[in-house]
Amino acid sequence: MPVYGQILGIEGTAWNLSAAVFDTDCIALYSKPYRPPAGGIHPREAAQHHASEMRSVIARVIEGRPEIGGVAFSQGPGLGPCLRTVATAARSLAIGLGVPVVGVNHCVAHVEIGRWATGCQDPVVLYASGANTQVIGFLNRRYRVFGETLDIGLGNALDKFARSRGLPHPGGPIIETLAKDGEYIDLPYTVKGMDLAFSGLVSAARESKAPIEDICYSLQETSFAMCVEVAERALAHAGKEEVMLVGGVGANRRLQEMMRSMCEERGAGFFVPGMKYLGDNGAMIAYTGKIMLESGYSQPLDAIQVNPSYRADQVEVTWRDDTPATARNPVTLDDMTEARGAEAVVTLREDDVVKQRVKKGYRQPGLDRRLIAERTRAEARLITVSRKAGVPTPVIRDVTQDTIVMERVRGVLLREVLDAGTLAKTGQTVGKLHSAGIVHGDLTTGNIIFRDGSCVLIDFGLAQFSQELEARGVDIHVLFQTLEGITDEYPGLIEAFCAGYEETFAGAHEVLLREQEIEKRGRYL
């Protein structure tokens, strides 16, 4: 493999203009952030700031270093005007120096600098920044998005609340300080399978008449618990043993504490890079550009275009030599006696199953009690209603505040028997569920069992009554994301699911169109 020596990296996706030089270590790093006089980030003003400061920022890191072997820049996702400013500077420098240039995915760069800085190998990553909130994991040459925000990023959500109360940008650190003196109040908690949403939470926080310290405390506790829950669900689903926190919001000590608590409860390693690598920085672009170039990754100069909606799962990872995942032998549930999911311990007895929701040490106790009680009651009711509507589900035998006793369903999980036939039957079953006015809320391949050729839905902990197109679209989106996260064969499997879904649900076409819209939504600006 070629060795490029010192690589210059330029980061400028949003508010922070930063440059760095990376060789075997980060040998120079300098940042000049844009500070809006009021309100949030103004894209054109930020781009003008970057253009005016570009020469001095780059000069600070390359002065006295004539052996620059390549230039890397943040290609996206981000604010279009800012991205174009940085790309123009990078191309000009590469031409002037006679060296290659490479565009770097901003999200992937956060992951790679985090892996380098912490030494972790194959983590589930919670990436929480201003515009981005995603749970990411590596599989078969790509970083797969296990779950993400369906509306705004966590950092932007905090900033939006801060602006409503006249607090300066960025609002996250100020909210963290005010939260230290607050007490818990109920706020909306919105987790949809592997995805989450913050808009309702922010609206409720803005309208609340409680003391601002209480609102800040509860806003943090609620939004962070949502993120940690999704990360825990991905950890349980993917079978990984490491969790890493990256992105600017990752600097919040309470979020770090909650992530660490979850990992300790599950016996997983927890990693978080140092402060200079958490937020947007040139070092992450320089390092990722270096490993890309040295892996043989190349792009013609005239083909490199900025991409404001550039997703991590669009990047072919050429620099990791991990052995691609191979098919596993089918695992039957018949011999299992206990299983632990993201939120409950399931004890499997001869004829029945006892599902007990467990307390989460990372969640505020009042929020934890509320979620356990609400989800237990709702799950029992929705399983019963679904069964009456002709959807195969376990028979409910007893319910308490935190425990459901139900029929034991013997069979094999969908994730172990992925093929066109099983996905078509899954689509038929989900179609019946949606016809009954119910969305499952957690349609992952670990919550669907095949028994004697029949598709049985389990784990209705996030289910709800809804006939809204959006809710049904999100339901399907969760399953499609899960398939993309575990197999490269997902296009054919999704096609088979859609065919089955359309057989049993009259409104299938509109829902599938909405799912495509959800997938294509710009969640970065």
C-alpha positions as CSV (number, residue, x, y, z in Angstrom):
1,M,0.0,0.0,0.0
2,P,1.2,3.5,-0.7
3,V,2.4,5.8,2.1
4,Y,1.4,9.5,1.8
5,G,3.1,10.9,4.9
6,Q,1.6,14.1,6.1
7,I,-2.0,14.8,5.0
8,L,-3.7,18.1,5.3
9,G,-7.3,17.9,6.4
10,I,-9.9,20.8,6.1
11,E,-13.2,20.6,8.0
12,G,-15.9,23.1,7.4
13,T,-19.3,21.5,7.2
14,A,-21.1,24.0,9.5
15,W,-20.0,26.5,12.1
16,N,-16.3,25.4,12.7
17,L,-13.6,26.0,10.2
18,S,-10.7,23.7,11.2
19,A,-7.5,22.4,9.6
20,A,-5.0,19.8,10.7
21,V,-2.0,17.8,9.5
22,F,-1.8,14.1,10.3
23,D,1.1,11.8,9.9
24,T,1.4,8.9,12.4
25,D,-0.2,11.3,14.8
26,C,-1.9,14.7,14.7
27,I,1.0,17.1,14.4
28,A,-0.9,20.3,13.9
29,L,-4.5,21.3,14.6
30,Y,-6.1,24.8,14.5
31,S,-9.8,25.9,14.5
32,K,-11.5,29.2,13.9
33,P,-15.2,28.8,14.6
34,Y,-18.0,31.0,13.3
35,R,-20.0,32.6,16.1
36,P,-23.4,33.9,15.0
37,P,-24.2,37.3,16.6
38,A,-27.7,36.0,17.4
39,G,-29.9,32.9,16.7
40,G,-28.5,29.8,15.0
41,I,-26.1,29.3,12.2
42,H,-26.7,31.3,9.0
43,P,-25.2,29.2,6.1
44,R,-24.1,32.1,3.9
45,E,-22.6,34.0,6.8
46,A,-20.8,30.9,7.9
47,A,-19.4,30.3,4.4
48,Q,-18.3,33.9,4.2
49,H,-16.5,33.5,7.6
50,H,-14.8,30.3,6.3
51,A,-13.7,32.0,3.1
52,S,-12.2,35.0,4.9
53,E,-10.4,32.8,7.5
54,M,-9.3,30.0,5.2
55,R,-5.9,31.2,4.3
56,S,-4.8,32.0,7.9
57,V,-6.2,28.7,9.3
58,I,-4.4,26.6,6.7
59,A,-1.2,28.6,7.1
60,R,-1.2,27.9,10.8
61,V,-1.0,24.2,10.3
62,I,1.2,23.8,7.2
63,E,3.8,26.4,7.9
64,G,7.2,24.8,7.9
65,R,5.8,21.5,6.6
66,P,6.7,21.3,2.9
67,E,6.1,17.6,2.6
68,I,2.3,17.5,2.4
69,G,1.4,14.3,0.6
70,G,-2.3,14.8,0.1
71,V,-5.3,17.0,0.9
72,A,-8.6,15.8,2.4
73,F,-11.7,17.9,2.9
74,S,-15.2,17.5,4.4
75,Q,-17.4,16.5,1.4
76,G,-20.6,16.2,3.4
77,P,-23.1,16.1,5.0
78,G,-23.3,19.7,5.9
79,L,-24.4,23.2,4.9
80,G,-24.0,23.6,1.1
81,P,-22.3,27.0,1.1
82,C,-19.8,26.0,3.7
83,L,-19.0,22.7,1.9
84,R,-18.4,24.5,-1.4
85,T,-16.1,27.0,0.2
86,V,-13.9,24.2,1.7
87,A,-14.0,22.1,-1.4
88,T,-12.8,25.0,-3.6
89,A,-9.9,25.6,-1.2
90,A,-8.9,21.9,-1.1
91,R,-8.9,21.5,-4.9
92,S,-6.8,24.7,-5.3
93,L,-4.3,23.5,-2.7
94,A,-4.1,20.0,-4.2
95,I,-3.4,21.5,-7.7
96,G,-0.8,23.9,-6.4
97,L,1.0,21.3,-4.4
98,G,0.7,18.6,-7.0
99,V,-0.8,16.1,-4.6
100,P,-4.0,14.0,-4.6
101,V,-7.2,15.3,-3.0
102,V,-9.9,13.2,-1.4
103,G,-13.4,14.0,-0.1
104,V,-14.3,12.6,3.3
105,N,-17.6,11.8,4.8
106,H,-18.0,13.9,7.9
107,C,-19.8,11.2,9.9
108,V,-17.4,8.4,9.0
109,A,-14.5,10.8,10.0
110,H,-16.0,11.1,13.5
111,V,-16.0,7.3,13.8
112,E,-12.5,6.8,12.4
113,I,-10.8,9.4,14.5
114,G,-12.7,8.0,17.5
115,R,-11.5,4.5,16.8
116,W,-7.9,5.8,16.4
117,A,-8.0,7.9,19.5
118,T,-9.6,5.3,21.8
119,G,-8.2,2.0,20.5
120,C,-11.6,0.4,20.2
121,Q,-12.0,-2.0,17.2
122,D,-15.6,-2.6,16.2
123,P,-18.0,-0.5,18.2
124,V,-21.7,0.4,18.0
125,V,-21.3,4.2,17.7
126,L,-23.7,6.9,19.0
127,Y,-22.9,9.9,16.9
128,A,-24.6,12.9,18.4
129,S,-23.8,16.4,17.1
130,G,-25.8,19.5,16.1
131,A,-27.3,18.2,12.9
132,N,-26.7,14.5,13.2
133,T,-28.0,11.9,15.6
134,Q,-27.3,8.3,14.5
135,V,-26.4,4.9,15.8
136,I,-23.9,3.3,13.5
137,G,-22.1,0.0,13.2
138,F,-19.8,-1.6,10.6
139,L,-20.8,-4.6,8.5
140,N,-19.6,-5.9,5.2
141,R,-17.5,-2.9,4.0
142,R,-19.9,-0.2,5.0
143,Y,-21.0,1.7,8.1
144,R,-24.6,0.9,8.5
145,V,-27.1,3.2,10.2
146,F,-28.9,1.1,12.7
147,G,-31.1,4.0,13.9
148,E,-31.3,7.8,13.6
149,T,-33.4,10.9,14.3
150,L,-36.4,11.2,12.1
151,D,-36.5,15.0,12.4
152,I,-33.8,17.2,13.9
153,G,-30.4,16.3,15.4
154,L,-29.9,16.3,19.2
155,G,-27.6,19.3,19.2
156,N,-30.0,21.4,17.1
157,A,-32.8,20.3,19.4
158,L,-30.9,21.7,22.4
159,D,-30.0,24.8,20.5
160,K,-33.6,25.4,19.4
161,F,-34.8,25.3,23.0
162,A,-31.9,27.5,24.1
163,R,-32.8,30.2,21.5
164,S,-36.5,30.1,22.7
165,R,-35.2,31.2,26.1
166,G,-32.8,33.8,24.9
167,L,-29.7,31.7,25.6
168,P,-26.6,32.2,23.4
169,H,-25.3,29.7,20.8
170,P,-24.3,27.0,21.3
171,G,-27.0,26.2,23.8
172,G,-25.9,22.7,24.9
173,P,-23.2,23.7,27.4
174,I,-25.5,26.3,29.0
175,I,-28.3,23.7,29.3
176,E,-25.8,21.3,30.9
177,T,-24.9,23.9,33.5
178,L,-28.5,24.9,34.3
179,A,-29.5,21.2,34.5
180,K,-27.3,20.6,37.5
181,D,-29.8,22.5,39.7
182,G,-33.0,21.0,38.2
183,E,-35.5,18.4,39.1
184,Y,-37.4,16.0,36.9
185,I,-40.7,16.9,35.1
186,D,-42.5,14.7,32.5
187,L,-41.7,15.5,28.9
188,P,-42.5,13.5,25.7
189,Y,-40.3,10.5,25.1
190,T,-40.4,9.4,21.4
191,V,-38.5,6.2,20.4
192,K,-39.8,4.4,17.3
193,G,-38.0,1.1,17.1
194,M,-34.4,1.9,16.2
195,D,-35.3,5.6,15.4
196,L,-36.1,8.6,17.5
197,A,-37.6,12.1,17.2
198,F,-37.0,15.2,19.2
199,S,-39.5,17.8,17.8
200,G,-42.3,17.0,20.2
201,L,-39.9,17.0,23.1
202,V,-38.5,20.4,22.2
203,S,-42.0,21.9,21.7
204,A,-43.1,20.6,25.1
205,A,-40.0,22.0,26.7
206,R,-40.5,25.4,25.1
207,E,-44.1,25.6,26.3
208,S,-43.4,24.4,29.8
209,K,-43.9,26.9,32.6
210,A,-41.6,25.1,35.0
211,P,-38.4,26.7,36.3
212,I,-35.8,26.7,33.5
213,E,-33.4,24.6,35.6
214,D,-36.1,21.8,35.8
215,I,-36.8,22.0,32.1
216,C,-33.1,21.8,31.2
217,Y,-32.6,18.9,33.5
218,S,-35.6,17.0,32.1
219,L,-34.7,17.9,28.5
220,Q,-31.3,16.3,29.0
221,E,-32.6,13.3,30.9
222,T,-35.3,12.5,28.3
223,S,-33.4,13.2,25.1
224,F,-30.2,11.4,26.3
225,A,-32.2,8.4,27.6
226,M,-33.8,8.1,24.1
227,C,-30.3,8.0,22.5
228,V,-28.9,5.5,25.0
229,E,-32.0,3.3,24.6
230,V,-31.5,3.1,20.8
231,A,-27.8,2.5,21.2
232,E,-28.5,-0.3,23.7
233,R,-31.0,-1.8,21.3
234,A,-28.4,-1.8,18.5
235,L,-25.8,-3.3,20.8
236,A,-28.2,-6.2,21.7
237,H,-29.2,-6.6,18.1
238,A,-25.7,-6.5,16.5
239,G,-24.0,-8.7,19.2
240,K,-21.1,-6.3,19.4
241,E,-19.0,-5.7,22.6
242,E,-18.0,-2.1,22.4
243,V,-19.8,1.2,22.4
244,M,-18.3,4.6,21.4
245,L,-19.7,8.1,21.8
246,V,-18.6,10.7,19.2
247,G,-19.8,14.2,18.1
248,G,-20.0,17.5,19.7
249,V,-22.9,16.6,22.1
250,G,-20.7,13.7,23.3
251,A,-18.8,16.3,25.4
252,N,-21.8,16.4,27.7
253,R,-20.8,14.7,31.0
254,R,-24.3,13.5,31.8
255,L,-24.6,11.8,28.4
256,Q,-21.2,10.1,28.9
257,E,-22.3,9.0,32.3
258,M,-25.5,7.5,31.0
259,M,-23.7,5.7,28.2
260,R,-21.2,4.3,30.6
261,S,-23.9,3.1,32.9
262,M,-25.7,1.2,30.1
263,C,-22.4,-0.4,29.0
264,E,-21.6,-1.5,32.5
265,E,-25.0,-3.1,32.9
266,R,-24.5,-5.0,29.6
267,G,-20.9,-5.9,30.1
268,A,-19.7,-3.8,27.1
269,G,-16.7,-1.6,26.8
270,F,-17.4,2.1,26.6
271,F,-15.1,4.5,24.7
272,V,-15.2,8.3,24.2
273,P,-12.3,10.2,22.5
274,G,-10.7,13.3,24.1
275,M,-12.3,16.7,23.8
276,K,-10.3,17.9,20.8
277,Y,-11.5,15.0,18.7
278,L,-15.2,15.0,19.9
279,G,-16.5,18.1,18.1
280,D,-15.9,18.9,14.4
281,N,-12.2,19.2,13.8
282,G,-9.7,19.0,11.0
283,A,-7.8,16.1,12.5
284,M,-10.6,13.7,11.9
285,I,-10.7,14.7,8.2
286,A,-6.9,14.5,7.8
287,Y,-6.7,11.1,9.5
288,T,-9.6,9.6,7.6
289,G,-8.3,11.0,4.3
290,K,-4.9,9.5,5.1
291,I,-6.3,6.0,5.6
292,M,-8.5,6.3,2.6
293,L,-5.6,7.3,0.3
294,E,-3.3,4.7,1.7
295,S,-6.0,2.0,1.1
296,G,-5.9,2.8,-2.6
297,Y,-9.1,5.0,-2.5
298,S,-8.9,7.6,-5.3
299,Q,-11.2,10.1,-6.9
300,P,-10.5,12.1,-10.1
301,L,-10.3,15.8,-9.3
302,D,-13.1,16.8,-11.6
303,A,-15.4,14.1,-10.2
304,I,-15.3,15.3,-6.5
305,Q,-18.5,17.1,-5.7
306,V,-19.8,18.2,-2.3
307,N,-22.9,16.4,-1.0
308,P,-24.9,18.1,1.7
309,S,-26.9,14.9,2.3
310,Y,-23.9,12.5,2.2
311,R,-24.8,9.5,4.3
312,A,-22.3,7.3,6.2
313,D,-23.8,4.2,4.6
314,Q,-23.1,5.5,1.1
315,V,-19.3,5.2,1.7
316,E,-17.5,2.0,0.5
317,V,-15.0,1.3,3.3
318,T,-11.8,0.3,1.6
319,W,-9.5,0.8,4.5
320,R,-10.8,-1.8,6.9
321,D,-9.7,-5.4,6.4
322,D,-12.4,-7.0,8.5
323,T,-13.6,-10.3,7.3
324,P,-17.1,-9.9,5.8
325,A,-19.9,-11.4,7.9
326,T,-20.8,-14.9,6.8
327,A,-24.2,-16.6,7.0
328,R,-24.8,-18.2,10.4
329,N,-26.5,-21.6,11.0
330,P,-30.1,-21.2,12.0
331,V,-30.6,-20.9,15.8
332,T,-33.7,-22.4,17.2
333,L,-35.3,-20.9,20.3
334,D,-36.4,-24.3,21.6
335,D,-33.4,-24.9,23.8
336,M,-33.1,-21.3,25.2
337,T,-34.0,-20.7,28.9
338,E,-33.3,-17.0,29.2
339,A,-32.7,-14.0,26.9
340,R,-32.0,-10.4,27.5
341,G,-33.1,-7.7,25.0
342,A,-32.7,-4.0,25.2
343,E,-35.3,-3.4,27.9
344,A,-36.4,-6.7,29.4
345,V,-35.2,-10.1,30.7
346,V,-37.2,-12.9,29.1
347,T,-37.4,-16.2,31.0
348,L,-38.5,-19.1,28.8
349,R,-40.2,-21.9,30.6
350,E,-41.7,-25.1,29.2
351,D,-45.0,-23.7,28.2
352,D,-44.8,-20.0,28.8
353,V,-42.5,-16.9,28.7
354,V,-42.1,-14.4,31.5
355,K,-41.1,-11.0,30.2
356,Q,-40.0,-8.6,32.9
357,R,-38.9,-5.1,32.2
358,V,-35.8,-4.2,34.1
359,K,-34.8,-0.9,35.7
360,K,-32.3,1.1,33.8
361,G,-29.6,2.7,35.9
362,Y,-28.9,5.3,33.2
363,R,-32.5,6.6,33.2
364,Q,-33.9,9.1,35.7
365,P,-36.0,7.0,38.2
366,G,-39.3,8.8,37.6
367,L,-38.9,8.5,33.8
368,D,-37.8,4.8,34.2
369,R,-40.9,3.9,36.3
370,R,-43.2,5.7,33.9
371,L,-41.8,3.9,30.8
372,I,-41.9,0.5,32.4
373,A,-45.5,0.8,33.5
374,E,-46.7,2.4,30.2
375,R,-45.0,-0.1,28.0
376,T,-46.0,-3.1,30.0
377,R,-49.7,-2.2,29.9
378,A,-49.7,-1.1,26.3
379,E,-47.9,-4.2,25.2
380,A,-50.3,-6.6,26.8
381,R,-53.3,-4.8,25.3
382,L,-51.9,-4.5,21.8
383,I,-50.9,-8.1,21.6
384,T,-54.4,-9.2,22.5
385,V,-56.1,-6.8,20.0
386,S,-53.6,-7.9,17.3
387,R,-54.4,-11.5,17.9
388,K,-58.1,-10.9,17.6
389,A,-57.5,-9.2,14.3
390,G,-55.9,-12.4,12.9
391,V,-52.2,-11.5,13.5
392,P,-50.2,-14.4,15.0
393,T,-49.0,-13.3,18.4
394,P,-48.4,-15.1,21.8
395,V,-51.4,-15.7,24.0
396,I,-51.3,-13.4,27.1
397,R,-51.8,-15.3,30.5
398,D,-51.0,-12.7,33.2
399,V,-50.0,-9.0,33.5
400,T,-48.5,-7.0,36.4
401,Q,-46.9,-3.5,36.5
402,D,-43.6,-4.7,35.0
403,T,-44.2,-8.3,33.9
404,I,-46.2,-10.1,31.2
405,V,-46.6,-13.9,31.2
406,M,-47.5,-15.2,27.8
407,E,-47.5,-18.3,25.6
408,R,-44.1,-19.6,24.6
409,V,-43.7,-19.4,20.8
410,R,-41.2,-22.1,19.6
411,G,-39.5,-21.5,16.4
412,V,-36.6,-19.6,14.8
413,L,-36.0,-15.8,14.6
414,L,-36.4,-14.1,11.2
415,R,-32.8,-12.9,11.3
416,E,-31.6,-16.5,11.1
417,V,-33.8,-17.4,8.1
418,L,-33.6,-14.4,5.8
419,D,-34.9,-15.2,2.3
420,A,-37.6,-14.0,-0.1
421,G,-40.2,-16.5,1.2
422,T,-39.9,-15.5,4.9
423,L,-39.9,-11.8,4.0
424,A,-43.0,-12.1,1.9
425,K,-44.8,-13.8,4.8
426,T,-43.5,-11.1,7.1
427,G,-45.0,-8.5,4.7
428,Q,-48.3,-10.3,4.7
429,T,-48.4,-10.3,8.5
430,V,-47.4,-6.7,8.9
431,G,-50.1,-5.8,6.4
432,K,-52.7,-7.5,8.6
433,L,-51.4,-5.6,11.6
434,H,-51.6,-2.2,9.9
435,S,-55.1,-3.1,8.6
436,A,-56.1,-3.5,12.3
437,G,-54.9,0.1,13.0
438,I,-51.8,-1.0,14.9
439,V,-48.1,-0.2,14.3
440,H,-45.6,-2.4,15.9
441,G,-43.0,0.2,16.7
442,D,-40.0,-2.2,16.8
443,L,-40.1,-4.3,13.6
444,T,-36.7,-5.8,13.8
445,T,-35.6,-9.2,12.6
446,G,-35.2,-10.3,16.3
447,N,-38.9,-9.6,17.0
448,I,-40.4,-11.9,14.4
449,I,-40.5,-15.7,14.9
450,F,-41.2,-18.3,12.3
451,R,-43.2,-21.3,13.6
452,D,-44.3,-24.1,11.3
453,G,-44.1,-21.7,8.4
454,S,-46.2,-19.0,10.2
455,C,-44.9,-15.5,11.0
456,V,-45.5,-14.6,14.6
457,L,-44.9,-11.1,15.9
458,I,-43.5,-10.6,19.4
459,D,-42.3,-7.8,21.6
460,F,-45.0,-5.1,21.3
461,G,-43.3,-2.9,23.8
462,L,-43.2,0.1,21.5
463,A,-46.5,-0.6,19.7
464,Q,-49.4,1.8,19.4
465,F,-52.8,2.3,17.9
466,S,-52.4,4.5,14.8
467,Q,-53.8,4.8,11.3
468,E,-51.4,7.7,10.4
469,L,-49.5,7.3,7.2
470,E,-46.3,8.6,8.9
471,A,-46.5,6.0,11.7
472,R,-47.0,3.1,9.3
473,G,-44.1,4.4,7.1
474,V,-41.8,4.6,10.1
475,D,-42.8,1.1,11.1
476,I,-41.7,-0.3,7.7
477,H,-38.6,1.9,7.7
478,V,-37.4,0.4,11.0
479,L,-37.5,-3.1,9.4
480,F,-35.8,-2.0,6.2
481,Q,-33.0,-0.3,8.2
482,T,-32.5,-3.5,10.2
483,L,-32.2,-5.5,7.0
484,E,-29.7,-3.0,5.6
485,G,-27.7,-3.3,8.8
486,I,-27.3,-7.1,8.8
487,T,-27.1,-8.2,5.2
488,D,-26.0,-7.0,1.8
489,E,-28.9,-9.0,0.3
490,Y,-31.4,-6.5,1.6
491,P,-32.7,-5.1,-1.8
492,G,-34.2,-8.4,-2.8
493,L,-35.5,-9.0,0.7
494,I,-37.2,-5.6,0.8
495,E,-38.8,-6.3,-2.5
496,A,-40.2,-9.6,-1.2
497,F,-41.6,-7.9,1.9
498,C,-43.3,-5.2,-0.2
499,A,-45.0,-7.8,-2.4
500,G,-46.4,-9.6,0.7
501,Y,-47.4,-6.3,2.4
502,E,-49.4,-5.2,-0.7
503,E,-51.3,-8.5,-0.6
504,T,-52.9,-7.9,2.7
505,F,-53.1,-4.2,3.2
506,A,-55.2,-1.9,0.9
507,G,-53.2,1.2,1.8
508,A,-49.8,-0.5,1.2
509,H,-48.8,1.6,-1.8
510,E,-49.1,4.9,0.0
511,V,-47.3,3.6,3.1
512,L,-44.4,2.3,0.9
513,L,-44.2,5.7,-0.8
514,R,-44.0,7.4,2.6
515,E,-41.2,5.0,3.7
516,Q,-39.2,6.1,0.7
517,E,-39.9,9.7,1.6
518,I,-38.7,9.1,5.2
519,E,-35.5,7.5,3.8
520,K,-34.8,10.4,1.5
521,R,-35.5,13.2,4.0
522,G,-32.7,15.6,4.5
523,R,-31.9,15.3,8.2
524,Y,-28.6,17.2,8.1
525,L,-29.6,20.8,7.5
